[in-house]
Amino acid sequence: MSREPIVLDVGGTLFKTSRTTLLSAVGSCFDNISSGAWRPESDGTYFLDADPTYFGRVLNHLRCEASLHAGLQPWEVTEVDRLRTSLGLDSAGATPTPTWDHPTCGAGLRVSAMQISTHGDRTSMGFARTSRPFDQFCVRLTARGGGSDVALGFGAIYPFGLGRIAIQYCMFATCIDVLRINRRKTTPLGISHDVTIPDKDIFPPDVDLLVTWHRQSHTLTITCEAAAVNFSKAFPHGYGYALYPVVGLLPGSSSFAGCIYEHSMVWPHQKSLDIQARLVPMLASLP
């Protein structure tokens, strides 16, 4: 009975799922199906007068607790939140958004509850961790003045570390404020040659990056539907400590020192570089 398929007619678009999936959100409007208060139409479907554009995200969240907001623009997040509220999902599995743990953030980082940033002539990467452990978080990077090195991942607090975190599982890449990069460089003598700038080395700016730690496979993934980002890296098994979201920032990019802007051959001055990381609300973290 619990695996019996249910077909929802959402604004004229049909979605098929299981009764178990719908009833996993205790306190939502889908409880009315189980109680009999929401009766099917003559064709057996359950009609829902709503915009179907983001309803697939709702079902995916109920199936596997995937983020509702990953990869969306701010105005799209507003639409998803409106749909979430109308379905009664605000109280069905909502988890708090991580916040930065100010006392443990690296020197030189400007810190607020949701955002860290740094700029200028730093020579080492500054790291920040959240105040609570999570297996998944969503972060938006903003780069100004050029490219900066960024680390995204998770770290553990060791028992005798006085609250300090050991960076265990991270991916390092560059966030750059220019979306299109000229991959050919012309020397002063007029000789043109390719510049190696692999896409996998870029964290795109101004999109929501979903960073997830998969416990069973011991794999770190960073994804973003809007920017076609799909990074994955497996790590050796550790000691089983709780993992805290970690972000590292370093203005300026050694890995992109040779890349060329489309209309300039001059890399921005180090003091003008700025990199920010803002934690983005999401509905739930993975178990």
Wavefront OBJ file of the C-alpha trace (Angstrom):
o trace
v 0.000 0.000 0.000
v 2.771 2.437 0.927
v 4.500 1.805 -2.428
v 1.297 2.408 -4.374
v 2.016 5.010 -7.076
v 0.228 8.331 -6.879
v -0.185 10.689 -9.822
v -0.333 14.405 -9.063
v -1.733 16.844 -11.616
v 0.184 20.024 -10.811
v -1.170 22.865 -12.920
v -1.693 20.507 -15.865
v 1.634 18.654 -15.578
v 1.594 15.079 -14.282
v 4.056 13.861 -11.641
v 4.139 10.206 -10.586
v 5.597 9.180 -7.235
v 4.994 6.789 -4.350
v 2.730 7.278 -1.358
v 5.778 6.746 0.881
v 7.562 9.694 -0.726
v 4.623 12.062 -0.277
v 3.906 11.038 3.312
v 7.551 11.418 4.347
v 6.854 15.134 4.872
v 4.857 14.946 8.097
v 2.620 17.976 8.537
v 2.482 18.890 4.858
v -0.626 19.112 2.691
v 0.092 15.596 1.433
v -1.167 14.240 4.777
v -4.639 14.950 3.416
v -4.192 12.127 0.914
v -3.685 9.598 3.682
v -6.563 10.935 5.770
v -8.964 10.938 2.797
v -9.573 14.689 3.017
v -7.942 15.108 -0.406
v -9.908 13.014 -2.862
v -8.672 12.036 -6.343
v -10.265 13.290 -9.539
v -12.333 11.007 -11.740
v -9.208 9.947 -13.628
v -7.441 8.957 -10.400
v -5.074 11.929 -10.249
v -4.763 14.377 -7.369
v -5.115 17.940 -8.665
v -2.887 20.660 -7.240
v -3.464 24.206 -8.442
v 0.167 25.331 -8.521
v 2.969 26.221 -10.938
v 4.686 22.939 -11.907
v 8.039 24.586 -12.786
v 9.755 23.741 -9.493
v 7.542 20.914 -8.263
v 10.031 18.323 -9.470
v 12.531 19.786 -6.982
v 10.012 19.237 -4.202
v 9.622 15.575 -5.122
v 13.378 15.132 -5.384
v 13.779 16.619 -1.929
v 11.163 14.255 -0.494
v 12.829 11.271 -2.188
v 16.435 11.886 -1.148
v 16.528 15.191 0.788
v 18.215 17.005 -2.086
v 18.489 20.760 -1.697
v 15.575 22.787 -3.011
v 17.708 25.839 -3.771
v 20.950 24.554 -5.279
v 21.849 26.299 -8.536
v 18.950 28.765 -8.500
v 19.003 32.508 -8.961
v 17.591 34.648 -6.091
v 14.252 35.228 -7.821
v 13.902 31.483 -8.417
v 14.618 30.793 -4.738
v 11.696 33.106 -3.917
v 9.403 31.063 -6.162
v 10.547 27.777 -4.616
v 10.003 29.148 -1.121
v 6.502 30.279 -2.090
v 5.722 26.770 -3.352
v 7.262 25.215 -0.233
v 5.072 27.362 2.021
v 1.886 26.604 0.080
v 2.578 22.869 0.428
v 3.149 23.143 4.171
v 6.790 22.082 3.941
v 8.148 24.877 6.147
v 7.695 22.743 9.245
v 8.310 19.427 7.506
v 12.009 18.684 7.803
v 13.423 22.195 7.788
v 16.958 22.402 9.154
v 18.831 25.516 10.240
v 21.191 27.157 7.802
v 24.822 26.799 8.971
v 26.495 29.892 10.401
v 30.194 30.667 10.675
v 31.946 30.059 13.986
v 33.534 33.476 14.481
v 36.137 32.611 17.182
v 37.747 29.874 15.064
v 37.869 31.764 11.748
v 41.316 32.536 10.362
v 43.014 35.865 10.939
v 42.342 38.402 8.210
v 38.847 37.149 7.389
v 35.913 39.541 7.739
v 33.180 37.463 9.339
v 29.425 37.806 9.837
v 26.916 35.086 10.678
v 26.455 34.025 7.037
v 29.360 35.565 5.140
v 33.137 35.596 5.155
v 35.334 37.718 2.914
v 38.904 38.859 2.514
v 40.927 41.093 0.216
v 44.364 42.593 -0.344
v 47.878 41.231 -0.044
v 47.363 37.968 1.808
v 50.035 35.305 1.455
v 48.157 32.360 2.966
v 44.645 31.021 2.736
v 42.260 31.907 5.585
v 39.842 29.160 6.653
v 36.446 29.333 8.342
v 34.227 26.585 9.690
v 30.600 26.513 10.758
v 29.439 26.394 14.373
v 27.729 23.008 13.890
v 28.566 19.871 11.900
v 26.648 19.266 8.680
v 27.090 16.796 5.834
v 25.846 19.273 3.253
v 25.897 23.021 2.774
v 25.221 25.559 0.063
v 27.589 28.464 -0.592
v 27.679 31.384 -3.042
v 31.057 32.825 -4.064
v 31.572 36.396 -5.253
v 34.903 37.447 -6.769
v 35.857 41.030 -7.559
v 38.890 42.383 -9.355
v 40.092 39.086 -10.793
v 40.586 35.510 -9.603
v 41.038 34.089 -6.106
v 41.819 30.639 -4.761
v 39.016 28.892 -2.872
v 38.787 25.674 -0.847
v 35.413 24.001 -0.277
v 34.873 20.928 1.866
v 34.718 19.589 5.403
v 36.946 19.280 8.433
v 36.922 17.646 11.869
v 37.671 18.973 15.344
v 40.085 16.619 17.017
v 39.527 15.894 20.744
v 42.773 17.549 21.866
v 42.796 20.354 19.319
v 41.390 23.088 21.594
v 38.493 23.538 19.192
v 40.713 24.001 16.168
v 39.772 22.231 12.986
v 41.933 19.941 10.871
v 41.159 20.296 7.171
v 40.480 16.773 5.978
v 38.364 16.724 2.842
v 38.547 19.736 0.501
v 38.678 20.644 -3.173
v 40.754 23.620 -4.285
v 39.971 25.724 -7.357
v 39.802 29.310 -8.567
v 36.806 31.630 -8.521
v 37.106 34.351 -11.136
v 34.846 37.319 -11.843
v 35.120 36.942 -15.627
v 32.829 34.287 -17.053
v 34.452 34.169 -20.482
v 38.221 33.746 -20.572
v 40.321 34.063 -23.698
v 42.155 30.750 -23.980
v 44.714 32.084 -26.471
v 47.615 34.349 -25.491
v 49.560 36.595 -27.855
v 53.162 37.419 -26.989
v 54.722 40.844 -27.687
v 56.260 39.294 -30.824
v 52.805 38.446 -32.158
v 53.046 34.704 -31.558
v 49.707 33.197 -30.481
v 49.434 30.048 -28.412
v 46.872 28.247 -26.257
v 46.585 28.941 -22.556
v 45.664 25.876 -20.520
v 42.677 26.768 -18.307
v 40.751 23.547 -17.621
v 37.088 24.105 -16.676
v 37.429 21.700 -13.760
v 39.725 24.223 -12.051
v 37.014 26.911 -11.843
v 34.379 27.481 -9.151
v 31.845 29.731 -10.946
v 30.851 32.972 -9.189
v 27.367 34.171 -8.236
v 25.691 30.745 -8.280
v 24.769 28.417 -5.424
v 27.257 25.558 -5.054
v 25.965 22.501 -3.207
v 28.796 20.875 -1.247
v 28.038 17.367 0.026
v 29.912 14.754 2.018
v 28.764 11.193 1.194
v 29.581 9.098 4.231
v 29.234 5.632 2.748
v 31.427 6.259 -0.287
v 33.699 8.756 1.520
v 33.277 11.100 -1.422
v 33.080 14.885 -1.629
v 30.892 16.359 -4.382
v 30.323 19.965 -5.448
v 27.410 20.512 -7.820
v 25.448 23.342 -9.388
v 22.665 22.687 -11.896
v 22.620 26.257 -13.224
v 26.340 26.288 -14.063
v 26.728 22.612 -15.075
v 29.204 22.051 -12.230
v 29.776 18.470 -11.128
v 32.988 17.887 -9.145
v 33.614 14.632 -7.312
v 36.584 13.335 -5.331
v 36.956 10.217 -3.182
v 39.103 10.291 -0.039
v 40.674 7.593 2.174
v 38.640 6.698 5.230
v 39.383 8.792 8.327
v 38.643 8.525 12.021
v 34.884 9.037 11.964
v 34.759 12.438 13.669
v 31.830 14.806 13.021
v 32.531 16.981 9.982
v 32.068 20.745 9.808
v 31.630 22.706 6.551
v 34.859 24.524 5.741
v 35.662 27.324 3.277
v 39.124 28.722 2.566
v 39.763 32.031 0.776
v 42.930 33.525 -0.717
v 42.741 36.669 -2.915
v 44.781 36.265 -6.076
v 45.248 33.056 -8.000
v 48.541 31.336 -8.621
v 46.788 28.784 -10.836
v 45.440 31.516 -13.108
v 48.487 33.800 -13.176
v 48.852 33.259 -16.915
v 45.242 33.640 -18.015
v 44.285 36.647 -20.070
v 41.189 38.825 -19.933
v 39.421 39.284 -23.254
v 40.447 42.935 -23.670
v 43.473 43.221 -21.390
v 46.848 41.574 -20.896
v 47.272 43.035 -17.418
v 46.326 40.966 -14.372
v 44.516 43.108 -11.730
v 46.617 44.560 -8.913
v 46.610 42.310 -5.852
v 45.176 44.996 -3.551
v 42.028 45.292 -5.683
v 41.168 41.598 -5.335
v 38.244 40.588 -3.152
v 36.596 37.199 -2.525
v 33.441 36.472 -0.516
v 31.653 33.264 0.509
v 28.043 33.457 1.704
v 26.138 30.525 3.188
v 22.808 30.012 1.408
v 19.656 28.622 3.077
v 18.675 25.099 2.138
v 15.887 22.878 3.383
v 17.779 19.897 4.711
v 21.087 18.119 4.913
v 21.735 14.556 3.870
v 21.518 11.847 6.528
l 1 2 3 4 5 6 7 8 9 10 11 12 13 14 15 16 17 18 19 20 21 22 23 24 25 26 27 28 29 30 31 32 33 34 35 36 37 38 39 40 41 42 43 44 45 46 47 48 49 50 51 52 53 54 55 56 57 58 59 60 61 62 63 64 65 66 67 68 69 70 71 72 73 74 75 76 77 78 79 80 81 82 83 84 85 86 87 88 89 90 91 92 93 94 95 96 97 98 99 100 101 102 103 104 105 106 107 108 109 110 111 112 113 114 115 116 117 118 119 120 121 122 123 124 125 126 127 128 129 130 131 132 133 134 135 136 137 138 139 140 141 142 143 144 145 146 147 148 149 150 151 152 153 154 155 156 157 158 159 160 161 162 163 164 165 166 167 168 169 170 171 172 173 174 175 176 177 178 179 180 181 182 183 184 185 186 187 188 189 190 191 192 193 194 195 196 197 198 199 200 201 202 203 204 205 206 207 208 209 210 211 212 213 214 215 216 217 218 219 220 221 222 223 224 225 226 227 228 229 230 231 232 233 234 235 236 237 238 239 240 241 242 243 244 245 246 247 248 249 250 251 252 253 254 255 256 257 258 259 260 261 262 263 264 265 266 267 268 269 270 271 272 273 274 275 276 277 278 279 280 281 282 283 284 285 286 287
